[in-house]
């Protein structure tokens, strides 16, 4: 099965797309160039068969093989305990923002298991590994900006201190998403935070760029920019 799926992925590859996608993922040199909708389709097919065997035997030679495993974990029929174990085993494979964000987006089971998953995420919010931390933050963006969790999420976000670019960008994105849901609450957290200058100013930039932000709010947010900093809005 593993060899058949590898051959199929190669047959689905698109050189033009590979060149485009590779340009968005610095350092990724093992991409075939299979578009995500096609990968999701293959994942659904595998999830309807002996998906456990595939996950246990498939290698990670190509970027798409790793992404495929993530999509299978999201779509396979299983109980929450096994799925969380599969998520735990997959997280160390995450080595770029695309794998991280696409994997998070496919974990729809979270919507029916919010408290269990929120508890599961807590160690990752304290990780010193760039993509473990990004995983936690992006999961927060997708599933935990609701009224019951936004205070806890904001409290975690403004305390994150990590030099990784992809962590900083995820935190800025998350704060902008929180602002869209709870502007006054998010502003209070931002004003009292000790976020590094890059993350703080990038969060403001994302809020300004949002189509949901009106002109008067944009002007107010511009006034919150930290002065004499390298990052410009």
Long-range contacts (C-beta under 8 A, 24 or more apart in sequence): 1-50, 1-53, 1-54, 1-57, 2-54, 2-57, 2-58, 2-59, 5-42, 5-46, 5-54, 5-58, 5-65, 5-68, 6-58, 6-61, 6-62, 6-65, 8-42, 9-34, 9-39, 9-42, 9-62, 9-64, 9-65, 9-68, 12-38, 12-42, 21-98, 24-98, 25-63, 25-96, 25-97, 25-98, 27-96, 28-63, 28-95, 28-96, 30-61, 30-62, 30-63, 31-62, 31-63, 31-64, 32-62, 32-63, 32-64, 34-64, 36-67, 36-102, 39-64, 39-67, 39-68, 39-71, 40-71, 40-75, 40-106, 42-68, 43-68, 43-71, 43-72, 43-74, 43-75, 44-71, 44-75, 46-72, 47-72, 47-75, 47-76, 47-77, 51-76, 55-86, 60-93, 63-99, 66-93, 66-99, 67-98, 67-99, 67-102, 67-103, 69-93, 70-99, 70-102, 70-103, 70-106, 71-102, 71-103, 71-106, 73-103, 73-106, 73-107, 74-103, 74-106, 74-107, 74-108, 74-109, 75-106, 80-109, 80-113, 80-116, 83-109, 84-116, 84-117, 84-120, 87-120, 91-124, 91-131, 91-132, 91-135, 94-131, 94-132, 94-134, 94-135, 95-131, 96-131, 96-166, 97-134, 97-166, 97-169, 97-170, 99-131, 100-131, 100-134, 100-135, 100-138, 100-166, 101-138, 103-135, 104-135, 104-138, 104-139, 104-141, 104-142, 105-142, 107-139, 107-142, 107-143, 110-139, 110-142, 110-143, 111-143, 114-143, 114-144, 114-146, 114-148, 114-149, 117-143, 118-144, 118-149, 118-152, 125-156, 125-160, 128-162, 130-162, 130-164, 130-166, 130-167, 131-166, 133-160, 133-162, 133-164, 133-167, 133-170, 134-164, 134-166, 134-167, 134-170, 137-167, 137-170, 137-171, 137-173, 137-174, 138-170, 138-173, 138-174, 140-174, 141-170, 141-173, 141-174, 141-177, 145-177, 145-178, 145-181, 145-182, 146-181, 150-178, 150-181, 150-182, 150-185, 151-185, 153-178, 154-178, 154-185, 154-186, 154-189, 155-189, 157-189, 158-189, 158-190, 158-192, 158-193, 158-194, 158-195, 160-195, 161-196, 168-196, 168-198, 168-199, 168-202, 169-202, 171-195, 171-199, 171-203, 172-199, 172-202, 172-203, 172-205, 172-206, 173-206, 175-203, 175-206, 175-207, 176-203, 176-206, 176-207, 176-210, 179-203, 179-207, 179-210, 179-213, 180-210, 180-212, 183-217, 187-224, 190-224, 191-224, 197-226, 197-229, 197-230, 197-231, 198-230, 198-231, 200-226, 201-225, 201-226, 201-229, 201-231, 201-232, 201-233, 202-231, 204-233, 205-233, 208-233
